[in-house]
Amino acid sequence: MMEPIVSIIVPIYKAEEVIKRCVESIRNQSYTRLEIILVDDGSPDSCGIFCDHIAKKDGRIIVVHKQNEGVSAARNTGIQVANGKYVQFVDSDDYISTDYISRQVAKIEENNADILICGYVSIKNDEMEIRNLIEKKYESLIEFHHEFLNLYNGWFINAVWNKMFRRELIQCNFNESMSVGEDLLFNLDYLKKCKRILLSDITGYYYTVAQNLSLARIYDIKRIELVIFLHNRVVEFCNQLGDYLNNEIIQDKVFATQIRLYIVNLIRVNSISKHDKIEIINHAIHNKIVINGFKVPGLKKEELLLKHLMKFKNGRLLYEILKRIIKH
């Protein structure tokens, strides 16, 4: 019996310094039944030339050149082109171990799983952190609901690149209007189609944490609306899976972390006046959804500090205290 084809989709934009490492790690897989889809998202550097050049060396490579519309549109294009039984996403600044796809296919085929969720290796400032998972199999989505929040709060649900999907079950697209959280929404929609879910102890994906992003790039005054929207989607997903409605608070620790980062980056950014910063903070700490989001147990000390300061419902006080802490 012939081994199934795996379609590996790589969205590419301004990645000329790292794209070769990424693509070579895919080409060098011990599992050879691959369809390597390189989507050049209108990259202004030499990435497009590299893709065309490497495609001439490897017949498994399909290159798609398109105008720049963002990573979600690039992935959607890759899905449209894909012909494999399984789909794996790899970001252009990341790379995979030589046996990664081989081990994934063996696991997903052996267990007839609809999705394989793996651990990964996080790389930040040249330091590696192995994020392990214990292998478990769930025979239904309802059975999986007890594990879902643990995985979500542990940052195993939030991305697409640590998973292998069945192409036939991909009936949703990445939201092209979002720059943050599009992976999470895709995963939530896909999980609803799954009957058998497998967690794996495989950690062959090397995720490179982005460094040196300017505050102007990462800060958006409307980001809190997006964070609340994503939190509501997680709550909605949980309530669909199990009897969470009897619990007032869904334990979404990611939400508290995102709110903290939103406020801290707001204080740091220079393009907004102090007066406006305090007004924005006041609005946030009086929001009922935000207040409830900090009622979950097991918060990190940074979130616990913010939770304590929020009790005073004083944006100016919170601003002044956090600003002093940030300076030190």
Backbone hydrogen bonds in HBPLUS format (Angstrom, degrees):
<---DONOR---> <-ACCEPTOR-->    atom                        ^
c    i                          cat <-CA-CA->   ^        H-A-AA   ^      H-
h    n   atom  resd res      DA  || num        DHA   H-A  angle D-A-AA Bond
n    s   type  num  typ     dist DA aas  dist angle  dist       angle   num
A0085-LYS N   A0005-ILE O   2.86 MM  80  5.68 136.0  2.05 140.7 149.2     1
A0086-TYR N   A0005-ILE O   3.41 MM  81  6.81 164.6  2.44 151.9 156.2     2
A0006-VAL N   A0033-ARG O   3.01 MM  27  6.50 156.4  2.07 154.3 160.5     3
A0035-GLU N   A0006-VAL O   2.90 MM  29  6.06 149.0  2.00 152.6 148.7     4
A0007-SER N   A0086-TYR O   2.83 MM  79  6.13 169.7  1.85 160.7 157.2     5
A0088-GLN N   A0007-SER O   2.89 MM  81  6.25 158.6  1.94 158.4 161.3     6
A0008-ILE N   A0035-GLU O   2.82 MM  27  6.13 159.5  1.86 153.9 160.4     7
A0037-ILE N   A0008-ILE O   2.79 MM  29  5.92 162.2  1.82 158.3 164.4     8
A0009-ILE N   A0088-GLN O   2.90 MM  79  6.34 152.3  1.98 154.8 163.6     9
A0090-VAL N   A0009-ILE O   3.05 MM  81  6.19 166.2  2.07 153.0 153.3    10
A0010-VAL N   A0037-ILE O   2.88 MM  27  6.15 167.4  1.90 173.3 171.0    11
A0039-VAL N   A0010-VAL O   2.97 MM  29  6.05 169.7  1.98 150.6 154.0    12
A0012-ILE N   A0039-VAL O   2.84 MM  27  5.81 151.6  1.92 168.0 158.5    13
A0041-ASP N   A0012-ILE O   2.90 MM  29  5.72 160.7  1.94 154.8 161.3    14
A0018-VAL N   A0015-ALA O   3.01 MM   3  5.58 150.5  2.10 118.3 126.7    15
A0019-ILE N   A0015-ALA O   2.84 MM   4  5.51 144.9  1.96 170.9 176.5    16
A0022-CYS N   A0018-VAL O   3.21 MM   4  6.50 161.5  2.24 154.4 159.8    17
A0023-VAL N   A0019-ILE O   2.93 MM   4  6.11 176.6  1.93 161.9 161.2    18
A0024-GLU N   A0020-LYS O   2.90 MM   4  5.89 164.2  1.92 152.5 157.6    19
A0025-SER N   A0021-ARG O   3.12 MM   4  6.15 148.4  2.23 139.3 147.1    20
A0026-ILE N   A0022-CYS O   3.30 MM   4  6.65 136.7  2.50 139.7 150.9    21
A0026-ILE N   A0023-VAL O   3.07 MM   3  5.11 129.7  2.34  95.9 109.5    22
A0027-ARG N   A0023-VAL O   2.86 MM   4  6.18 163.6  1.89 155.6 160.1    23
A0028-ASN N   A0024-GLU O   2.96 MM   4  5.95 145.5  2.09 143.5 151.2    24
A0029-GLN N   A0026-ILE O   3.21 MM   3  5.52 159.4  2.25 116.7 116.5    25
A0030-SER N   A0098-THR O   2.98 MM  68  5.92 160.7  2.01 147.7 148.9    26
A0034-LEU N   A0032-THR O   2.74 MM   2  5.45 135.4  1.94 109.2  94.5    27
A0036-ILE N   A0060-ARG O   2.93 MM  24  5.86 153.8  2.00 135.7 143.5    28
A0062-ILE N   A0036-ILE O   2.77 MM  26  6.03 163.1  1.80 155.7 158.2    29
A0038-LEU N   A0062-ILE O   2.83 MM  24  6.15 158.3  1.88 164.4 171.5    30
A0064-VAL N   A0038-LEU O   2.90 MM  26  6.23 164.6  1.92 162.2 162.8    31
A0040-ASP N   A0064-VAL O   2.75 MM  24  5.96 146.2  1.86 158.7 170.1    32
A0066-LYS N   A0040-ASP O   3.01 MM  26  6.21 157.6  2.06 176.8 170.2    33
A0042-GLY N   A0066-LYS O   2.76 MM  24  5.48  98.3  2.44 153.1 158.9    34
A0050-PHE N   A0046-SER O   3.01 MM   4  6.29 161.5  2.05 155.9 161.5    35
A0051-CYS N   A0047-CYS O   2.91 MM   4  6.17 161.1  1.94 155.3 159.8    36
A0052-ASP N   A0048-GLY O   3.14 MM   4  6.40 163.7  2.17 149.4 152.6    37
A0053-HIS N   A0049-ILE O   2.98 MM   4  6.16 157.0  2.03 149.8 156.6    38
A0054-ILE N   A0050-PHE O   2.89 MM   4  6.09 167.7  1.91 161.0 163.0    39
A0055-ALA N   A0051-CYS O   3.01 MM   4  6.07 145.4  2.13 143.8 153.3    40
A0056-LYS N   A0053-HIS O   3.26 MM   3  5.53 137.0  2.46 100.7 111.2    41
A0057-LYS N   A0054-ILE O   3.07 MM   3  5.22 141.8  2.22  99.9 110.9    42
A0061-ILE N   A0058-ASP O   3.13 MM   3  5.86 170.0  2.14 122.5 125.5    43
A0074-ALA N   A0070-GLY O   3.08 MM   4  6.35 154.9  2.14 149.1 157.0    44
A0075-ARG N   A0071-VAL O   2.91 MM   4  6.15 157.5  1.96 150.3 155.5    45
A0076-ASN N   A0072-SER O   2.92 MM   4  6.16 157.5  1.97 148.4 155.1    46
A0077-THR N   A0073-ALA O   2.96 MM   4  6.17 151.4  2.05 144.3 151.6    47
A0078-GLY N   A0074-ALA O   3.02 MM   4  6.33 153.1  2.10 143.3 150.8    48
A0079-ILE N   A0075-ARG O   2.90 MM   4  6.24 152.4  1.98 151.6 158.6    49
A0080-GLN N   A0076-ASN O   3.10 MM   4  6.37 153.9  2.17 145.0 151.4    50
A0081-VAL N   A0077-THR O   3.18 MM   4  6.46 141.6  2.33 143.4 153.4    51
A0081-VAL N   A0078-GLY O   3.19 MM   3  5.17 126.8  2.49  93.9 107.3    52
A0082-ALA N   A0078-GLY O   2.97 MM   4  6.08 141.2  2.13 145.8 156.6    53
A0167-ARG N   A0085-LYS O   3.01 MM  82  5.68 163.9  2.04 133.2 138.2    54
A0087-VAL N   A0165-PHE O   2.80 MM  78  5.10 153.3  1.87 140.3 147.3    55
A0165-PHE N   A0087-VAL O   2.95 MM  78  5.10 173.2  1.96 152.8 154.2    56
A0094-ASP N   A0091-ASP O   3.03 MM   3  5.43 163.2  2.06 118.3 121.8    57
A0095-TYR N   A0206-TYR O   3.30 MM 111  5.35 154.9  2.37 136.0 143.4    58
A0206-TYR N   A0095-TYR O   2.83 MM 111  5.35 163.6  1.86 175.7 176.1    59
A0097-SER N   A0204-GLY O   2.83 MM 107  4.96 154.1  1.89 143.1 151.2    60
A0100-TYR N   A0097-SER O   3.08 MM   3  5.26 166.6  2.10 115.4 118.5    61
A0103-ARG N   A0099-ASP O   2.99 MM   4  6.10 163.7  2.02 157.0 160.3    62
A0104-GLN N   A0100-TYR O   3.02 MM   4  6.23 155.0  2.09 147.0 154.7    63
A0105-VAL N   A0101-ILE O   2.88 MM   4  6.06 172.2  1.89 159.4 160.2    64
A0106-ALA N   A0102-SER O   3.10 MM   4  6.25 161.2  2.14 144.5 150.0    65
A0107-LYS N   A0103-ARG O   3.10 MM   4  6.28 157.2  2.15 144.5 150.0    66
A0108-ILE N   A0104-GLN O   2.91 MM   4  6.15 172.8  1.92 163.4 164.8    67
A0109-GLU N   A0105-VAL O   2.92 MM   4  5.85 158.7  1.96 149.5 155.2    68
A0110-GLU N   A0106-ALA O   3.03 MM   4  5.91 159.3  2.07 138.7 145.2    69
A0111-ASN N   A0107-LYS O   3.11 MM   4  6.19 151.8  2.20 145.4 151.9    70
A0112-ASN N   A0108-ILE O   2.96 MM   4  5.63 108.0  2.50 126.3 141.0    71
A0113-ALA N   A0108-ILE O   3.09 MM   5  5.15 147.6  2.20 138.7 147.3    72
A0112-ASN N   A0109-GLU O   3.25 MM   3  4.94 151.4  2.34  94.9 103.3    73
A0114-ASP N   A0196-ARG O   2.83 MM  82  5.46 170.4  1.84 149.6 152.9    74
A0198-LEU N   A0115-ILE O   3.13 MM  83  6.31 167.3  2.14 163.8 167.5    75
A0116-LEU N   A0164-MET O   3.06 MM  48  5.09 158.1  2.10 144.4 150.1    76
A0164-MET N   A0116-LEU O   2.97 MM  48  5.09 146.5  2.08 135.7 146.0    77
A0117-ILE N   A0198-LEU O   2.89 MM  81  6.25 168.6  1.90 165.3 169.2    78
A0200-SER N   A0117-ILE O   2.85 MM  83  6.05 155.5  1.91 163.1 161.3    79
A0118-CYS N   A0162-ASN O   2.82 MM  44  5.31 173.7  1.83 172.8 170.6    80
A0119-GLY N   A0202-ILE O   2.98 MM  83  5.84 137.8  2.17 157.8 168.0    81
A0120-TYR N   A0131-ARG O   3.05 MM  11  5.27 147.3  2.16 133.4 143.1    82
A0131-ARG N   A0120-TYR O   2.76 MM  11  5.27 167.1  1.78 173.4 178.0    83
A0121-VAL N   A0205-TYR O   2.79 MM  84  6.06 166.8  1.81 172.2 173.5    84
A0207-TYR N   A0121-VAL O   2.74 MM  86  5.96 152.8  1.82 160.8 170.1    85
A0122-SER N   A0129-GLU O   2.84 MM   7  5.09 163.0  1.87 154.4 150.8    86
A0129-GLU N   A0122-SER O   2.81 MM   7  5.09 151.1  1.90 146.7 156.1    87
A0123-ILE N   A0207-TYR O   2.76 MM  84  5.96 158.2  1.81 170.0 167.5    88
A0209-VAL N   A0123-ILE O   2.91 MM  86  5.90 165.6  1.93 153.7 158.6    89
A0124-LYS N   A0127-GLU O   2.94 MM   3  5.30 161.8  1.98 151.7 152.9    90
A0127-GLU N   A0124-LYS O   2.94 MM   3  5.30 160.4  1.98 113.6 119.9    91
A0136-LYS N   A0199-LEU O   3.19 MM  63  5.05 144.4  2.32 115.1 123.7    92
A0199-LEU N   A0136-LYS O   2.76 MM  63  5.05 173.0  1.77 161.1 163.3    93
A0138-TYR N   A0197-ILE O   2.81 MM  59  5.11 163.2  1.83 158.6 163.1    94
A0197-ILE N   A0138-TYR O   2.92 MM  59  5.11 154.6  1.99 145.6 152.9    95
A0144-PHE N   A0140-SER O   3.13 MM   4  6.37 140.5  2.29 136.3 147.2    96
A0145-HIS N   A0142-ILE O   3.24 MM   3  5.35 148.0  2.34  99.8 108.6    97
A0147-GLU N   A0144-PHE O   2.86 MM   3  5.46 142.7  2.00 118.6 129.2    98
A0148-PHE N   A0144-PHE O   3.13 MM   4  6.25 137.6  2.32 148.4 160.1    99
A0151-LEU N   A0147-GLU O   3.11 MM   4  6.37 160.4  2.15 160.7 166.6   100
A0152-TYR N   A0148-PHE O   2.83 MM   4  6.08 159.8  1.87 154.9 161.8   101
A0153-ASN N   A0149-LEU O   2.84 MM   4  5.86 172.0  1.84 149.1 151.7   102
A0154-GLY N   A0150-ASN O   3.04 MM   4  6.03 129.7  2.31 131.0 144.0   103
A0156-PHE N   A0151-LEU O   2.87 MM   5  5.12 162.9  1.90 154.4 154.1   104
A0155-TRP N   A0152-TYR O   3.07 MM   3  5.19 162.5  2.10 109.9 112.9   105
A0169-LEU N   A0166-ARG O   3.08 MM   3  5.54 149.2  2.18 111.0 119.8   106
A0170-ILE N   A0167-ARG O   3.06 MM   3  5.30 156.7  2.12 108.3 115.7   107
A0178-MET N   A0175-ASN O   3.40 MM   3  5.87 167.9  2.41 111.7 115.1   108
A0185-LEU N   A0181-GLY O   3.17 MM   4  6.47 165.5  2.19 155.4 157.9   109
A0186-PHE N   A0182-GLU O   3.09 MM   4  6.22 158.8  2.13 143.5 149.4   110
A0187-ASN N   A0183-ASP O   2.92 MM   4  6.18 161.2  1.96 153.4 158.4   111
A0188-LEU N   A0184-LEU O   2.91 MM   4  6.18 160.6  1.95 155.4 160.7   112
A0189-ASP N   A0185-LEU O   3.02 MM   4  6.20 164.3  2.05 150.2 154.1   113
A0190-TYR N   A0186-PHE O   2.91 MM   4  6.11 155.8  1.97 148.0 155.5   114
A0191-LEU N   A0187-ASN O   2.81 MM   4  5.93 164.2  1.84 153.3 157.5   115
A0193-LYS N   A0190-TYR O   2.85 MM   3  5.49 155.5  1.91 118.4 126.3   116
A0194-CYS N   A0191-LEU O   3.00 MM   3  5.12 158.9  2.04 108.1 115.0   117
A0217-ARG N   A0214-SER O   3.00 MM   3  5.26 132.5  2.23 100.9 113.6   118
A0218-ILE N   A0214-SER O   3.10 MM   4  6.50 154.3  2.17 150.7 157.8   119
A0219-TYR N   A0215-LEU O   2.80 MM   4  5.57 138.6  1.97 151.0 157.0   120
A0223-ARG N   A0220-ASP O   2.89 MM   3  5.18 163.4  1.92 117.9 121.2   121
A0225-GLU N   A0222-LYS O   3.04 MM   3  5.57 134.3  2.26 110.9 121.9   122
A0226-LEU N   A0223-ARG O   2.95 MM   3  5.07 117.4  2.35  98.9 114.6   123
A0227-VAL N   A0223-ARG O   2.85 MM   4  6.20 158.2  1.90 157.2 164.1   124
A0228-ILE N   A0224-ILE O   2.94 MM   4  6.13 160.1  1.98 147.3 152.0   125
A0229-PHE N   A0225-GLU O   2.94 MM   4  6.11 152.2  2.02 139.3 147.7   126
A0230-LEU N   A0226-LEU O   2.89 MM   4  6.16 161.2  1.92 154.3 158.0   127
A0231-HIS N   A0227-VAL O   2.98 MM   4  6.19 156.3  2.04 144.5 151.5   128
A0232-ASN N   A0228-ILE O   2.91 MM   4  6.15 157.4  1.96 149.4 155.2   129
A0233-ARG N   A0229-PHE O   3.03 MM   4  6.36 145.5  2.16 142.9 152.5   130
A0234-VAL N   A0230-LEU O   3.00 MM   4  6.33 151.5  2.08 148.9 156.2   131
A0235-VAL N   A0231-HIS O   2.96 MM   4  6.26 162.1  1.99 153.6 158.4   132
A0236-GLU N   A0232-ASN O   2.88 MM   4  6.05 158.3  1.93 144.1 150.5   133
A0237-PHE N   A0233-ARG O   2.91 MM   4  6.10 155.4  1.97 143.6 150.1   134
A0238-CYS N   A0234-VAL O   2.92 MM   4  6.18 162.1  1.95 152.5 157.0   135
A0239-ASN N   A0235-VAL O   2.94 MM   4  6.16 161.7  1.98 153.2 157.9   136
A0240-GLN N   A0236-GLU O   3.08 MM   4  6.28 137.8  2.26 140.6 151.4   137
A0240-GLN N   A0237-PHE O   3.19 MM   3  5.17 128.7  2.47  94.1 107.5   138
A0241-LEU N   A0237-PHE O   3.16 MM   4  6.43 135.9  2.36 141.1 152.6   139
A0241-LEU N   A0238-CYS O   3.06 MM   3  5.15 130.1  2.32  97.0 110.4   140
A0242-GLY N   A0238-CYS O   3.05 MM   4  6.27 169.0  2.06 164.8 165.2   141
A0244-TYR N   A0242-GLY O   2.86 MM   2  5.59 137.9  2.03 102.4  90.5   142
A0247-ASN N   A0244-TYR O   2.76 MM   3  5.31 156.9  1.82 118.4 126.5   143
A0252-ASP N   A0250-ILE O   2.77 MM   2  5.73 129.0  2.03 115.3  99.1   144
A0257-THR N   A0253-LYS O   3.19 MM   4  6.51 159.3  2.24 149.1 154.6   145
A0258-GLN N   A0254-VAL O   2.91 MM   4  6.17 158.6  1.96 153.2 158.9   146
A0259-ILE N   A0255-PHE O   2.97 MM   4  6.24 154.7  2.04 151.8 158.5   147
A0260-ARG N   A0256-ALA O   3.02 MM   4  6.24 159.3  2.06 146.8 152.4   148
A0261-LEU N   A0257-THR O   2.99 MM   4  6.26 164.1  2.01 152.2 156.0   149
A0262-TYR N   A0258-GLN O   2.95 MM   4  6.09 149.7  2.04 141.2 149.9   150
A0263-ILE N   A0259-ILE O   3.04 MM   4  6.33 159.2  2.08 152.3 156.1   151
A0264-VAL N   A0260-ARG O   2.88 MM   4  6.10 167.9  1.90 158.4 162.2   152
A0265-ASN N   A0261-LEU O   2.92 MM   4  5.91 166.3  1.94 146.7 150.9   153
A0266-LEU N   A0262-TYR O   3.03 MM   4  6.08 143.5  2.16 135.6 146.0   154
A0267-ILE N   A0263-ILE O   3.04 MM   4  6.33 154.4  2.11 148.6 154.0   155
A0268-ARG N   A0264-VAL O   3.11 MM   4  6.39 147.4  2.22 143.0 152.1   156
A0269-VAL N   A0265-ASN O   3.00 MM   4  6.07 151.6  2.08 149.4 154.9   157
A0277-LYS N   A0273-SER O   2.92 MM   4  6.20 154.2  1.99 150.3 158.4   158
A0278-ILE N   A0274-LYS O   3.00 MM   4  6.25 160.6  2.04 154.3 157.9   159
A0279-GLU N   A0275-HIS O   3.08 MM   4  6.36 155.1  2.14 145.2 152.3   160
A0280-ILE N   A0276-ASP O   2.92 MM   4  6.16 157.4  1.97 149.9 155.4   161
A0281-ILE N   A0277-LYS O   2.91 MM   4  6.15 159.6  1.96 150.1 155.9   162
A0282-ASN N   A0278-ILE O   2.86 MM   4  6.03 161.4  1.89 148.7 154.1   163
A0283-HIS N   A0279-GLU O   3.02 MM   4  6.24 155.7  2.08 143.8 150.1   164
A0284-ALA N   A0280-ILE O   3.02 MM   4  6.29 153.4  2.09 144.8 151.9   165
A0285-ILE N   A0281-ILE O   2.91 MM   4  6.17 168.5  1.92 164.0 165.2   166
A0287-ASN N   A0284-ALA O   3.12 MM   3  5.29 160.3  2.16 106.7 112.7   167
A0291-ILE N   A0287-ASN O   2.93 MM   4  6.23 164.1  1.95 158.9 163.8   168
A0292-ASN N   A0288-LYS O   2.93 MM   4  6.12 167.4  1.95 151.3 154.3   169
A0293-GLY N   A0289-ILE O   2.96 MM   4  6.06 139.2  2.13 136.8 148.4   170
A0293-GLY N   A0290-VAL O   3.08 MM   3  4.95 120.4  2.45  91.3 107.0   171
A0294-PHE N   A0291-ILE O   3.19 MM   3  5.61 153.9  2.26 108.2 115.4   172
A0295-LYS N   A0292-ASN O   3.07 MM   3  5.28 164.5  2.09 113.9 115.7   173
A0303-GLU N   A0300-LYS O   3.05 MM   3  5.37 118.0  2.46 103.8 118.2   174
A0304-LEU N   A0300-LYS O   2.91 MM   4  6.20 151.2  2.00 152.1 161.6   175
A0305-LEU N   A0301-LYS O   2.98 MM   4  6.17 149.7  2.07 143.7 150.1   176
A0306-LEU N   A0302-GLU O   3.24 MM   4  6.53 160.1  2.28 141.4 146.3   177
A0307-LYS N   A0303-GLU O   2.83 MM   4  6.03 155.3  1.89 146.6 154.2   178
A0308-HIS N   A0304-LEU O   2.98 MM   4  6.20 153.2  2.05 143.6 149.7   179
A0309-LEU N   A0305-LEU O   3.02 MM   4  6.33 159.6  2.06 151.2 156.4   180
A0310-MET N   A0306-LEU O   2.88 MM   4  6.03 147.9  1.98 149.4 158.3   181
A0311-LYS N   A0308-HIS O   3.26 MM   3  5.54 144.4  2.39 101.9 111.2   182
A0312-PHE N   A0309-LEU O   3.23 MM   3  5.86 155.3  2.29 114.3 119.9   183
A0313-LYS N   A0310-MET O   2.96 MM   3  5.30 153.4  2.04 110.0 118.6   184
A0318-LEU N   A0314-ASN O   3.05 MM   4  6.30 167.6  2.06 157.0 160.6   185
A0319-TYR N   A0315-GLY O   2.91 MM   4  6.00 156.8  1.96 144.3 151.2   186
A0320-GLU N   A0316-ARG O   2.96 MM   4  6.17 167.2  1.98 155.0 157.1   187
A0321-ILE N   A0317-LEU O   3.05 MM   4  6.22 167.4  2.07 154.4 157.7   188
A0322-LEU N   A0318-LEU O   3.01 MM   4  6.04 169.6  2.02 151.6 154.9   189
A0323-LYS N   A0319-TYR O   2.92 MM   4  5.93 152.3  2.00 146.8 155.0   190
A0324-ARG N   A0320-GLU O   3.22 MM   4  6.40 156.7  2.28 142.0 146.9   191
A0325-ILE N   A0321-ILE O   3.09 MM   4  6.39 157.5  2.14 149.2 155.7   192
A0326-ILE N   A0322-LEU O   2.84 MM   4  6.01 160.5  1.88 152.5 157.3   193
A0327-LYS N   A0323-LYS O   3.09 MM   4  6.28 154.5  2.15 145.1 151.1   194
A0328-HIS N   A0325-ILE O   3.16 MM   3  5.30 130.0  2.43  97.3 110.2   195
